Amino acid sequence: MESRKLEGFFLILSSYSGPEFLVFLGPWLKTNNKTFRYLSYGNALTVVEYVFLFIASLLYFGSNYLSKSQYPIINMARYFQNPVFERIDMIMLSFELFNLVFAVSLFLLLFYGASKIAFGKMSKPSSGKGLLFSVFLIFIGMVLLNELFWKPWEKQNFLLNLQIIAGSLSYFLVPLVIVLVMKKKGG
């Protein structure tokens, strides 16, 4: 029972992870540009939204029934019997797809930039062929990972738990590293 509580703790922390890496985009954003500030506001709004929805579902279901409901927020919203709330999954799916496309695009650009640095091609201009080659390499890597690791259920469960733990650790470590660096620099 204790390991399920620990897994739940890591799952909650990993659900917040991801936007904290926007902090590393800071050097590429102009100092007079307010984009970084708005991204920080968006991250804070997401955290407030998660906390508000958790508290609302806790008050609605109670602590005993909340653990028995697989999707408490969706079940709570369906209680209102409004067609908009009943189709909330379709609306949320489009928002999640936007986040997914943004994250994948950012990851591809970072991978392409890292590969240019690794191969010493920083002096050459970026090209569509290089980006397409990076996409092809990542696709091949994903297919290999799917065939080697994701097919058996035991390995799939292990990798899912590993992803949850890595996400929760990144949510804890990224702000900690930033605070330590700021303390070391004295600013």
C-alpha positions as CSV (number, residue, x, y, z in Angstrom):
1,M,0.0,0.0,0.0
2,E,2.9,2.3,0.8
3,S,4.3,1.9,-2.7
4,R,1.0,3.0,-4.3
5,K,1.1,6.2,-2.2
6,L,4.6,6.8,-3.4
7,E,3.6,6.2,-7.0
8,G,0.7,8.5,-6.6
9,F,3.0,11.2,-5.2
10,F,5.4,10.8,-8.2
11,L,2.4,10.9,-10.6
12,I,1.1,14.2,-9.2
13,L,4.6,15.8,-9.4
14,S,5.1,14.5,-13.0
15,S,1.7,15.9,-14.1
16,Y,3.1,19.3,-13.2
17,S,6.4,18.7,-15.0
18,G,7.2,20.0,-18.5
19,P,6.7,23.7,-18.4
20,E,9.5,24.3,-16.0
21,F,11.9,23.7,-18.9
22,L,10.7,26.9,-20.5
23,V,13.1,28.6,-18.2
24,F,15.9,27.4,-20.4
25,L,14.4,29.4,-23.3
26,G,15.3,32.6,-21.5
27,P,18.6,33.3,-23.1
28,W,17.0,33.1,-26.6
29,L,14.3,35.5,-25.7
30,K,15.0,39.3,-26.0
31,T,15.3,41.2,-22.8
32,N,12.6,43.7,-23.8
33,N,10.3,40.9,-25.1
34,K,7.6,39.9,-22.6
35,T,7.2,36.4,-23.9
36,F,9.1,34.8,-21.1
37,R,7.0,36.6,-18.5
38,Y,3.8,35.4,-20.2
39,L,5.1,31.8,-20.4
40,S,5.8,32.0,-16.6
41,Y,2.2,33.3,-16.1
42,G,0.9,30.4,-18.1
43,N,2.8,27.9,-16.1
44,A,1.6,29.5,-12.8
45,L,-2.0,29.5,-14.2
46,T,-1.7,25.8,-15.0
47,V,-0.5,24.9,-11.5
48,V,-3.4,27.0,-10.0
49,E,-5.8,25.2,-12.3
50,Y,-4.6,21.8,-11.3
51,V,-4.8,22.6,-7.6
52,F,-8.3,24.2,-8.0
53,L,-9.6,21.1,-9.9
54,F,-8.1,18.8,-7.3
55,I,-9.7,20.6,-4.4
56,A,-13.0,20.8,-6.2
57,S,-13.0,17.1,-6.9
58,L,-12.0,16.4,-3.3
59,L,-14.9,18.5,-1.9
60,Y,-17.3,17.0,-4.5
61,F,-16.5,13.3,-4.0
62,G,-15.0,13.2,-0.5
63,S,-11.7,11.5,0.3
64,N,-13.2,8.0,0.5
65,Y,-14.9,8.0,-3.0
66,L,-12.2,10.0,-4.7
67,S,-9.8,7.1,-4.7
68,K,-12.5,4.9,-6.3
69,S,-13.1,7.2,-9.3
70,Q,-10.7,6.8,-12.2
71,Y,-11.4,10.2,-13.7
72,P,-12.9,12.3,-10.9
73,I,-12.8,15.7,-12.7
74,I,-14.6,14.4,-15.8
75,N,-17.2,12.5,-13.7
76,M,-17.7,15.7,-11.7
77,A,-18.2,17.8,-14.8
78,R,-20.6,15.3,-16.3
79,Y,-22.9,15.6,-13.3
80,F,-23.9,19.1,-14.5
81,Q,-25.6,17.4,-17.6
82,N,-24.6,20.1,-20.0
83,P,-23.7,19.1,-23.6
84,V,-20.5,21.2,-23.3
85,F,-19.4,19.4,-20.2
86,E,-20.3,16.0,-21.6
87,R,-18.0,16.6,-24.5
88,I,-15.3,18.2,-22.5
89,D,-12.9,15.3,-23.5
90,M,-13.1,16.5,-27.1
91,I,-12.4,20.1,-26.2
92,M,-9.5,19.1,-23.9
93,L,-8.1,16.8,-26.5
94,S,-7.7,19.7,-29.0
95,F,-5.9,21.7,-26.3
96,E,-3.7,18.7,-25.4
97,L,-2.8,18.2,-29.1
98,F,-1.7,21.8,-29.3
99,N,0.6,21.3,-26.4
100,L,1.9,18.0,-27.8
101,V,2.6,19.6,-31.2
102,F,4.4,22.5,-29.5
103,A,6.5,20.2,-27.3
104,V,7.4,17.9,-30.2
105,S,8.4,20.8,-32.4
106,L,10.5,22.3,-29.6
107,F,12.1,18.9,-29.0
108,L,12.9,18.5,-32.8
109,L,14.5,21.9,-33.0
110,L,16.6,21.3,-29.8
111,F,17.6,17.9,-31.2
112,Y,18.6,19.4,-34.5
113,G,20.6,22.2,-32.8
114,A,22.3,19.7,-30.5
115,S,23.2,17.5,-33.5
116,K,24.7,20.5,-35.3
117,I,26.8,21.3,-32.2
118,A,27.9,17.7,-31.8
119,F,29.0,17.4,-35.5
120,G,30.7,20.8,-35.5
121,K,28.4,22.3,-38.2
122,M,27.5,25.4,-36.3
123,S,29.0,27.7,-39.0
124,K,26.8,26.2,-41.7
125,P,23.3,27.6,-42.0
126,S,20.4,25.5,-41.0
127,S,18.6,23.5,-43.7
128,G,15.4,21.7,-44.2
129,K,17.3,18.5,-45.1
130,G,19.1,18.5,-41.8
131,L,15.9,18.9,-39.9
132,L,14.2,16.2,-42.0
133,F,17.1,13.9,-41.2
134,S,16.7,14.6,-37.5
135,V,13.0,13.8,-37.7
136,F,13.9,10.6,-39.5
137,L,16.4,9.6,-36.9
138,I,14.0,10.2,-34.1
139,F,11.3,8.2,-35.9
140,I,13.6,5.3,-36.3
141,G,14.6,5.5,-32.7
142,M,10.9,5.5,-31.6
143,V,10.1,2.5,-33.8
144,L,13.1,0.6,-32.3
145,L,12.1,1.5,-28.8
146,N,8.5,0.4,-29.5
147,E,9.6,-2.9,-30.9
148,L,12.3,-3.6,-28.2
149,F,10.8,-2.2,-25.0
150,W,7.1,-1.3,-25.3
151,K,5.7,-4.6,-26.6
152,P,5.9,-6.7,-23.4
153,W,3.6,-5.5,-20.7
154,E,6.2,-5.7,-17.9
155,K,8.7,-3.5,-19.7
156,Q,5.9,-1.1,-20.6
157,N,4.9,-0.7,-17.0
158,F,8.5,-0.2,-16.0
159,L,9.2,2.5,-18.6
160,L,5.9,4.3,-17.7
161,N,7.0,4.3,-14.0
162,L,10.4,5.5,-15.1
163,Q,8.9,8.4,-17.1
164,I,6.7,9.4,-14.2
165,I,9.7,9.4,-11.7
166,A,11.9,11.3,-14.2
167,G,9.2,13.9,-14.7
168,S,8.6,14.4,-11.0
169,L,12.3,14.7,-10.4
170,S,12.7,17.2,-13.1
171,Y,9.9,19.3,-11.6
172,F,11.8,19.3,-8.3
173,L,15.4,19.6,-9.6
174,V,15.1,22.3,-12.2
175,P,13.9,25.0,-9.8
176,L,16.4,23.8,-7.2
177,V,19.3,24.0,-9.6
178,I,18.2,27.5,-10.7
179,V,18.0,28.7,-7.0
180,L,21.4,27.2,-6.3
181,V,23.0,28.9,-9.3
182,M,21.4,32.2,-8.4
183,K,22.7,31.8,-4.8
184,K,26.2,31.0,-6.1
185,K,26.3,34.0,-8.4
186,G,25.0,36.1,-5.6
187,G,22.1,37.6,-7.6
